[in-house]
Amino acid sequence: MRTAPLVDWDAAQAAVAATAGRVSAMVRSVTHPDAPAVGTWTVAEVTVHLSHSLDAITAMAKGGGGLLDDVWGLANLTAALVASEEERDLGKLADRIAASARALLDVVGRAGGDEGRAWIVQGVEFNLSSLLCHALNELVVHGRDIALADGQKWTIPRSEAALVVDGFLVASLGGLGRAMVDQDKARGVTATYDIKVRGGGRASWRFDNGDLSVTPGPPTGRVDCHLSVDPEAFLLVAWGRLRQGGPIAKGQLLAWGRKPWLGLKLRSMVRNP
């Protein structure tokens, strides 16, 4: 199943090139490689994972997707890969990140257009632009993890966050559907969300008693809850890097419509792999 995103193909390529350079330079400046970063992983281990992720996305762009039959096998796979990786030199890992990003951009640049490719989960197909946005997601989110753990500043430009939300989150949730729904939290919920990304696109999210469909563009029927979201805040809440209370208080996540309270419930109904 493929959910075609509404993202700028050239902008996605430019964002990956720029952010890979920014992440590589930041990794080379890290002074606390053993600092705790995400979960049980240190800065060095998150950097290893980031390099593996970019290698995997490049392999998918070449046609080597469909490795997993279920998205819930991803965490065990990534943990095993990080544990088995002997390289911990951050300079060498930074070089690997930069080289993998260049390889991905080369593969995409030689393609005939925004073609479809098998994603890592069997049965889910991404456009190449969505693979670029997947790579951008890894770079901006894990770049932030590494920088904050090392005491460095990190920013996610609105344009890049919008590309990730529109091109990766929409594509992955649309492709995985029910597998991404917390069945207890979504039990009995039938609702349509109209989610507008500030500076980006728009998508319709439909929950129906445990099923989920995500479609780029405006909804065609009745909407229960409209959301206007700052893309960086939405992205960081989606990945569990921020609690939603702060962004809501700042107006970064704004809900209205027939059932505005559904805005508070959205995050709890979606699972993280």
PLY file of the C-alpha trace (Angstrom):
ply
format ascii 1.0
element vertex 273
property float x
property float y
property float z
element edge 272
property int vertex1
property int vertex2
end_header
0.00 0.00 0.00
1.32 3.44 -0.90
0.18 6.80 0.48
1.64 9.38 -1.90
2.77 12.50 -0.01
2.36 16.08 -1.10
5.94 17.30 -0.71
8.36 19.26 -2.86
10.76 16.76 -4.42
13.61 19.26 -4.84
13.12 20.71 -1.36
13.34 17.24 0.18
16.65 16.54 -1.57
18.07 19.92 -0.56
16.98 19.43 3.06
18.64 16.02 3.33
21.89 17.38 1.89
21.95 20.41 4.21
20.92 18.56 7.36
23.30 15.66 6.83
26.11 18.21 6.66
24.87 19.94 9.79
24.54 16.67 11.72
27.96 15.41 10.62
29.64 18.64 11.74
27.82 18.55 15.07
28.77 14.90 15.69
32.43 15.74 15.11
32.21 18.38 17.86
30.68 16.08 20.51
32.58 16.10 23.80
30.46 13.63 25.81
30.03 10.49 23.66
29.01 8.38 26.67
26.28 10.77 27.87
22.77 9.24 28.11
20.73 10.29 25.08
17.59 8.24 24.29
16.30 5.35 26.37
19.31 3.19 27.23
21.42 4.54 24.36
24.36 6.90 24.76
25.29 9.69 22.34
27.67 7.33 20.54
25.02 4.63 20.26
22.41 7.03 18.87
25.01 8.12 16.31
25.60 4.49 15.35
21.85 3.99 14.95
21.59 7.10 12.80
24.32 5.84 10.48
22.56 2.46 10.22
19.23 4.14 9.47
20.66 6.14 6.58
22.33 3.02 5.19
19.00 1.17 5.36
17.08 3.97 3.66
19.68 4.09 0.89
19.27 0.33 0.43
15.49 0.80 0.20
15.95 3.48 -2.46
17.95 0.93 -4.44
15.10 -1.59 -4.17
16.11 -3.51 -1.06
13.03 -2.98 1.10
10.52 -5.37 2.63
12.88 -6.77 5.31
10.25 -6.93 8.08
6.83 -8.52 8.03
5.71 -6.33 10.94
6.76 -2.84 12.05
6.96 -4.09 15.64
10.08 -6.06 14.80
11.93 -2.82 14.05
12.96 -2.02 17.64
14.60 -5.41 18.17
16.38 -5.16 14.81
17.81 -1.71 15.48
18.86 -2.65 19.03
20.67 -5.74 17.74
22.44 -3.76 15.03
23.65 -1.12 17.49
24.83 -3.75 19.97
26.80 -5.59 17.29
28.46 -2.46 15.86
32.07 -2.14 17.06
32.71 1.35 15.66
32.32 4.09 18.27
34.69 6.71 16.88
32.45 9.73 16.29
34.65 11.16 13.55
34.37 7.95 11.54
30.63 7.74 12.22
30.20 11.34 11.06
32.01 10.43 7.84
29.70 7.43 7.43
26.59 9.59 7.92
27.77 12.09 5.32
28.71 9.33 2.83
25.39 7.52 3.25
23.43 10.73 2.69
25.42 11.40 -0.48
24.75 7.85 -1.67
21.02 8.25 -1.05
20.91 11.52 -2.94
22.86 9.95 -5.81
20.38 7.07 -6.07
17.44 9.46 -5.99
19.08 11.80 -8.49
19.53 8.96 -11.00
15.90 7.83 -10.71
13.44 8.67 -13.44
11.19 10.59 -11.05
9.38 10.21 -7.75
9.11 6.46 -8.16
7.71 3.91 -5.72
9.93 1.66 -3.62
9.23 -1.06 -1.06
9.64 0.32 2.46
11.21 -1.69 5.27
7.85 -3.28 6.17
6.44 -5.76 3.67
3.35 -4.54 1.84
4.13 -0.83 2.38
5.46 1.21 -0.53
6.95 4.68 -0.36
7.64 7.25 -3.03
11.32 8.16 -3.22
10.38 11.56 -1.83
9.01 9.81 1.27
12.28 7.91 1.66
14.04 11.28 1.56
11.67 12.54 4.25
12.31 9.38 6.26
16.04 10.14 6.12
15.34 13.74 7.09
13.29 12.51 10.06
16.22 10.43 11.31
18.62 13.33 10.86
16.60 16.06 12.57
15.23 13.99 15.46
18.38 12.05 16.30
20.49 15.13 15.60
18.45 16.80 18.32
18.91 13.80 20.65
22.67 13.90 20.23
22.98 17.67 20.53
20.85 17.99 23.66
22.63 15.12 25.39
25.97 16.78 24.63
24.78 20.20 25.81
24.67 21.71 22.33
21.96 23.81 20.74
19.81 22.26 18.02
17.08 23.74 15.88
14.66 22.11 13.47
13.65 24.59 10.76
9.91 24.73 10.18
10.36 23.81 6.52
12.25 20.62 7.44
9.79 19.60 10.15
6.92 20.13 7.69
8.63 17.90 5.13
8.98 15.14 7.72
5.34 15.38 8.84
3.92 15.61 5.31
6.32 13.24 3.59
7.14 10.64 6.24
4.57 10.57 9.05
1.62 10.77 6.68
3.14 8.11 4.39
4.06 5.68 7.17
0.81 6.00 9.11
-1.17 5.78 5.89
0.69 2.64 4.87
0.61 0.90 8.25
-2.92 1.89 9.26
-4.40 -0.32 11.99
-0.97 -1.56 13.10
-0.21 1.91 14.47
-3.39 2.23 16.54
-3.55 1.65 20.30
-6.65 -0.52 20.29
-7.54 0.17 23.93
-7.32 3.94 23.54
-9.16 3.97 20.20
-11.90 1.49 21.13
-15.28 2.85 20.08
-13.80 5.98 18.49
-15.10 6.94 15.06
-13.76 10.35 14.13
-12.23 12.34 11.29
-9.41 14.81 11.92
-8.44 17.56 9.50
-4.79 18.32 10.29
-3.16 21.40 8.75
0.60 21.73 9.12
1.67 25.34 9.42
3.98 26.08 6.51
3.24 22.65 5.08
0.45 20.42 3.85
-2.82 19.02 5.06
-4.13 15.51 5.69
-7.29 13.72 6.77
-6.90 11.19 9.61
-9.84 8.81 10.03
-10.24 6.51 13.05
-12.93 3.86 12.88
-13.09 1.42 15.81
-9.40 0.58 15.71
-8.72 1.22 12.04
-6.78 4.24 10.80
-6.58 5.78 7.36
-4.44 8.83 6.62
-4.97 10.61 3.31
-3.05 13.67 2.04
-5.21 16.69 1.28
-8.46 18.04 2.77
-11.15 15.64 4.00
-14.09 14.94 1.73
-16.75 14.43 4.42
-17.72 15.69 7.84
-14.86 16.68 10.13
-15.04 16.11 13.87
-11.84 17.91 14.88
-9.69 20.45 13.04
-6.05 20.82 14.08
-3.59 23.55 13.17
-0.13 22.36 14.18
3.37 23.75 14.35
5.34 21.05 12.50
8.28 20.91 14.91
6.02 20.61 17.96
3.82 18.02 16.25
6.86 15.99 15.20
8.47 16.02 18.66
5.20 15.11 20.37
4.71 12.29 17.86
8.14 10.85 18.72
7.71 11.26 22.46
10.35 13.97 22.75
7.81 16.48 24.14
4.63 16.12 26.14
1.71 17.76 24.36
0.72 20.05 27.25
3.46 22.62 26.60
2.82 23.01 22.85
-0.94 23.21 23.49
-0.41 26.00 26.04
1.77 27.87 23.53
-0.83 27.57 20.75
1.44 25.28 18.71
-1.23 22.56 18.67
-4.63 24.19 18.21
-7.92 22.25 18.01
-11.46 23.33 17.13
-14.60 22.01 15.47
-17.57 19.83 16.39
-15.53 17.81 18.92
-12.42 19.81 19.78
-11.65 17.61 22.79
-10.62 14.89 20.34
-7.46 16.93 19.77
-6.29 15.94 23.25
-6.95 12.26 22.50
-5.16 11.97 19.16
-1.64 11.28 20.45
-2.79 8.56 22.84
-4.44 6.59 20.02
-1.25 6.27 17.93
1.50 3.84 18.92
5.25 4.35 18.50
7.29 1.48 17.02
0 1
1 2
2 3
3 4
4 5
5 6
6 7
7 8
8 9
9 10
10 11
11 12
12 13
13 14
14 15
15 16
16 17
17 18
18 19
19 20
20 21
21 22
22 23
23 24
24 25
25 26
26 27
27 28
28 29
29 30
30 31
31 32
32 33
33 34
34 35
35 36
36 37
37 38
38 39
39 40
40 41
41 42
42 43
43 44
44 45
45 46
46 47
47 48
48 49
49 50
50 51
51 52
52 53
53 54
54 55
55 56
56 57
57 58
58 59
59 60
60 61
61 62
62 63
63 64
64 65
65 66
66 67
67 68
68 69
69 70
70 71
71 72
72 73
73 74
74 75
75 76
76 77
77 78
78 79
79 80
80 81
81 82
82 83
83 84
84 85
85 86
86 87
87 88
88 89
89 90
90 91
91 92
92 93
93 94
94 95
95 96
96 97
97 98
98 99
99 100
100 101
101 102
102 103
103 104
104 105
105 106
106 107
107 108
108 109
109 110
110 111
111 112
112 113
113 114
114 115
115 116
116 117
117 118
118 119
119 120
120 121
121 122
122 123
123 124
124 125
125 126
126 127
127 128
128 129
129 130
130 131
131 132
132 133
133 134
134 135
135 136
136 137
137 138
138 139
139 140
140 141
141 142
142 143
143 144
144 145
145 146
146 147
147 148
148 149
149 150
150 151
151 152
152 153
153 154
154 155
155 156
156 157
157 158
158 159
159 160
160 161
161 162
162 163
163 164
164 165
165 166
166 167
167 168
168 169
169 170
170 171
171 172
172 173
173 174
174 175
175 176
176 177
177 178
178 179
179 180
180 181
181 182
182 183
183 184
184 185
185 186
186 187
187 188
188 189
189 190
190 191
191 192
192 193
193 194
194 195
195 196
196 197
197 198
198 199
199 200
200 201
201 202
202 203
203 204
204 205
205 206
206 207
207 208
208 209
209 210
210 211
211 212
212 213
213 214
214 215
215 216
216 217
217 218
218 219
219 220
220 221
221 222
222 223
223 224
224 225
225 226
226 227
227 228
228 229
229 230
230 231
231 232
232 233
233 234
234 235
235 236
236 237
237 238
238 239
239 240
240 241
241 242
242 243
243 244
244 245
245 246
246 247
247 248
248 249
249 250
250 251
251 252
252 253
253 254
254 255
255 256
256 257
257 258
258 259
259 260
260 261
261 262
262 263
263 264
264 265
265 266
266 267
267 268
268 269
269 270
270 271
271 272
